[in-house]
Amino acid sequence: METLTLSFSAALIMGLAFGAGPCNITCLPFLGPVFLRENKGRGADWRTIIPFSLGRLTSYSLLGTVAGSFGYAATVWIEDGPAAQILGVATIAIGIMMMRRSGSGKSCDAHAHTGEQTVVIQPTVQISSQSNRKQQPLFSLSLFGMGAGMALNPCVPLATVLGVSAAMATPEDGLMLGLAFGLGAVAIPTLLFGFAVSYFGAQIREQLSQWSGRLEQIAGGMLILLGGLTFMGFVQV
């Protein structure tokens, strides 16, 4: 019986086909609200999409390695295990941080007119900025967990890659195929979310700038609700 094989380029093309279609639909409900948060400075949107993409790429590579080492049954056990819980917890964490940041970023300007005197309370922008910088590593880690959890959920192209990895029966070949599929799967969503979705998110924030804090709270609340439903298994990705 001839051993099943799959080249690096073939796995890459399978990943590209998957990433160009159903992957974007799956990612949008989770990543879309994140791009509605207040975003200052160039490159901020890439600080959102890169940790998420790295999380997916890591999971695909890990699944390929496990399949090559222990067989496809081991990857089925992983996929049926904590995938929904990882994705749910990471999504809830991002939603909570967005809501906390929107609250801490509220302006404290106040004008009290007493006769001819005006009392001005200066905004605590510096304190808020320091708090946001401290939250950024945890925010990036949560985005990484969100990407990792999404990649652990099964799909037909990934099942094919893992099946061939198991047939090849070496962790190196499994890692190669998982990495190839992952690179293809994250390439198009990375470009789409990094440019198009982030652009539309910036336009929405600009048009609704007077309600930026409320918009971020709503987006955070949506993520908390979505994360809770995913954790309990009501939302399948």
C-alpha positions as CSV (number, residue, x, y, z in Angstrom):
1,M,0.0,0.0,0.0
2,E,1.5,3.4,-1.1
3,T,1.9,6.0,1.7
4,L,-0.1,9.1,1.3
5,T,2.0,12.2,0.6
6,L,1.3,15.9,0.2
7,S,3.8,18.5,-0.8
8,F,4.5,21.8,1.0
9,S,3.1,23.8,-2.0
10,A,0.0,21.7,-2.2
11,A,-0.7,22.2,1.5
12,L,-0.1,25.9,1.1
13,I,-2.6,26.1,-1.8
14,M,-5.2,24.3,0.3
15,G,-4.6,26.9,3.1
16,L,-5.0,29.7,0.7
17,A,-8.3,28.3,-0.7
18,F,-9.6,28.0,2.9
19,G,-8.3,31.4,4.0
20,A,-9.9,33.1,0.9
21,G,-13.4,31.8,1.8
22,P,-14.9,30.4,4.9
23,C,-12.1,31.5,7.2
24,N,-12.9,35.2,6.7
25,I,-16.6,34.6,7.5
26,T,-15.6,32.8,10.7
27,C,-13.1,35.4,11.8
28,L,-15.2,38.5,11.2
29,P,-17.6,38.2,14.2
30,F,-14.6,37.8,16.5
31,L,-12.1,40.3,15.0
32,G,-14.6,42.8,13.6
33,P,-15.6,44.4,16.9
34,V,-11.9,44.7,17.9
35,F,-11.3,47.1,15.0
36,L,-14.0,49.4,16.4
37,R,-11.9,50.2,19.5
38,E,-10.2,53.5,19.8
39,N,-7.0,53.3,17.8
40,K,-4.2,55.9,18.0
41,G,-1.1,55.9,15.9
42,R,-0.1,54.0,12.8
43,G,0.5,50.4,13.0
44,A,-2.0,49.9,15.8
45,D,-4.2,47.6,13.6
46,W,-1.3,45.4,12.8
47,R,-0.8,45.0,16.6
48,T,-4.2,43.4,16.5
49,I,-4.0,41.1,13.4
50,I,-0.4,39.8,13.9
51,P,-0.9,38.2,17.4
52,F,-4.1,36.7,16.1
53,S,-2.5,35.3,13.0
54,L,0.5,34.0,15.0
55,G,-1.9,32.1,17.3
56,R,-3.6,30.4,14.3
57,L,-0.2,29.6,12.7
58,T,1.1,28.1,15.9
59,S,-2.0,25.9,16.3
60,Y,-1.9,24.6,12.7
61,S,1.8,23.8,13.1
62,L,1.2,22.1,16.4
63,L,-1.6,20.0,15.0
64,G,0.5,18.8,12.1
65,T,3.3,17.9,14.5
66,V,1.0,15.9,16.8
67,A,-0.6,14.1,13.8
68,G,2.8,13.2,12.5
69,S,4.0,12.0,15.9
70,F,0.9,10.2,17.3
71,G,-1.5,9.8,14.5
72,Y,-4.7,11.6,13.4
73,A,-6.7,10.4,16.4
74,A,-4.5,12.5,18.7
75,T,-5.4,15.7,16.8
76,V,-9.1,14.7,16.9
77,W,-8.9,14.5,20.7
78,I,-7.2,18.0,20.8
79,E,-9.8,19.5,18.5
80,D,-12.7,18.1,20.5
81,G,-11.1,19.2,23.7
82,P,-10.5,22.8,24.9
83,A,-10.8,24.6,21.6
84,A,-14.2,26.3,22.3
85,Q,-13.1,27.1,25.9
86,I,-9.8,28.7,24.7
87,L,-11.6,30.8,22.1
88,G,-14.4,31.7,24.5
89,V,-12.1,32.8,27.4
90,A,-9.8,34.8,25.0
91,T,-12.8,36.6,23.5
92,I,-14.3,37.4,26.8
93,A,-10.9,38.7,28.1
94,I,-10.6,41.0,25.0
95,G,-14.1,42.3,25.5
96,I,-13.5,43.1,29.2
97,M,-10.2,44.9,28.4
98,M,-12.0,47.0,25.7
99,M,-14.8,48.0,28.1
100,R,-12.3,48.8,30.9
101,R,-10.2,50.9,28.5
102,S,-13.2,52.8,27.2
103,G,-14.1,53.6,30.8
104,S,-10.6,54.7,31.8
105,G,-10.3,56.9,28.7
106,K,-13.3,59.1,29.4
107,S,-12.5,62.7,29.4
108,C,-12.5,64.5,32.8
109,D,-12.9,68.0,31.4
110,A,-15.3,70.0,33.4
111,H,-16.2,73.7,33.2
112,A,-17.9,75.2,36.3
113,H,-19.1,78.8,35.7
114,T,-19.5,80.7,39.0
115,G,-20.0,84.3,38.1
116,E,-17.0,85.5,36.2
117,Q,-14.8,82.5,37.3
118,T,-14.3,79.3,35.3
119,V,-12.8,76.2,36.9
120,V,-11.2,73.8,34.5
121,I,-10.3,70.2,35.5
122,Q,-7.6,68.9,33.2
123,P,-8.2,65.4,31.7
124,T,-6.2,62.5,33.0
125,V,-4.9,61.5,29.5
126,Q,-1.5,60.5,30.8
127,I,-2.8,58.1,33.4
128,S,-5.1,56.5,30.9
129,S,-2.3,56.1,28.3
130,Q,-0.1,54.4,30.9
131,S,-2.9,52.0,31.8
132,N,-3.5,51.2,28.2
133,R,0.2,50.5,27.6
134,K,0.2,48.1,30.6
135,Q,-2.8,46.3,29.1
136,Q,-1.3,45.9,25.6
137,P,0.8,42.7,26.3
138,L,-2.2,41.0,27.9
139,F,-4.4,42.2,25.0
140,S,-1.9,40.7,22.5
141,L,-1.8,37.4,24.4
142,S,-5.6,37.3,24.4
143,L,-5.6,37.8,20.6
144,F,-3.0,35.0,20.3
145,G,-5.3,32.8,22.3
146,M,-8.3,33.7,20.1
147,G,-6.4,32.8,17.0
148,A,-5.1,29.5,18.5
149,G,-8.6,28.5,19.6
150,M,-10.1,29.2,16.2
151,A,-7.4,27.1,14.5
152,L,-8.1,24.1,16.8
153,N,-11.6,23.8,15.4
154,P,-11.8,21.2,12.6
155,C,-12.4,21.9,8.9
156,V,-12.3,19.6,5.9
157,P,-9.0,21.0,4.3
158,L,-7.2,20.8,7.7
159,A,-8.5,17.3,8.3
160,T,-6.9,16.3,4.9
161,V,-3.6,17.8,5.9
162,L,-3.7,16.1,9.3
163,G,-4.7,12.8,7.8
164,V,-1.7,12.9,5.4
165,S,0.6,14.0,8.2
166,A,-0.5,11.0,10.2
167,A,0.1,8.7,7.2
168,M,3.6,10.1,6.8
169,A,4.2,9.3,10.5
170,T,7.0,11.8,11.2
171,P,6.8,14.9,13.3
172,E,9.0,16.8,10.9
173,D,6.7,16.2,7.9
174,G,3.7,16.9,10.0
175,L,5.2,20.2,11.1
176,M,6.0,21.1,7.5
177,L,2.5,20.4,6.3
178,G,0.8,22.1,9.3
179,L,3.0,25.2,8.8
180,A,2.3,25.3,5.0
181,F,-1.4,25.1,5.6
182,G,-1.2,27.7,8.3
183,L,0.8,30.1,6.2
184,G,-1.8,29.8,3.4
185,A,-4.8,30.0,5.7
186,V,-3.6,33.2,7.5
187,A,-2.2,35.1,4.4
188,I,-5.4,36.4,2.9
189,P,-7.3,37.1,6.2
190,T,-4.2,39.0,7.4
191,L,-4.2,41.2,4.4
192,L,-8.0,41.6,4.4
193,F,-8.2,42.5,8.1
194,G,-5.0,44.5,8.1
195,F,-6.1,46.8,5.3
196,A,-9.8,46.6,4.4
197,V,-11.4,45.9,7.7
198,S,-9.1,48.1,9.6
199,Y,-9.8,50.9,7.1
200,F,-13.6,50.6,7.5
201,G,-13.2,50.4,11.2
202,A,-11.2,53.7,11.2
203,Q,-13.9,55.3,9.0
204,I,-16.6,54.2,11.4
205,R,-14.6,55.5,14.4
206,E,-14.1,58.8,12.6
207,Q,-17.8,59.2,11.7
208,L,-18.8,58.3,15.3
209,S,-15.9,60.0,17.1
210,Q,-18.2,61.8,19.5
211,W,-19.5,58.4,20.7
212,S,-16.1,56.6,20.5
213,G,-16.2,55.5,24.2
214,R,-19.8,54.2,23.8
215,L,-18.9,52.5,20.6
216,E,-15.9,50.7,22.2
217,Q,-18.2,49.6,25.1
218,I,-20.7,48.2,22.8
219,A,-18.0,46.3,20.8
220,G,-16.6,45.0,24.1
221,G,-20.0,43.9,25.2
222,M,-20.6,42.0,21.9
223,L,-17.3,40.2,22.4
224,I,-18.1,39.2,26.0
225,L,-21.5,37.8,24.8
226,L,-19.9,36.0,21.8
227,G,-17.2,34.6,24.0
228,G,-19.7,33.3,26.6
229,L,-21.8,31.6,23.9
230,T,-18.7,30.1,22.4
231,F,-17.4,28.8,25.7
232,M,-20.8,27.1,26.4
233,G,-20.8,25.6,22.9
234,F,-23.7,27.5,21.5
235,V,-21.5,29.1,18.8
236,Q,-19.5,26.8,16.5
237,V,-16.6,28.1,14.4
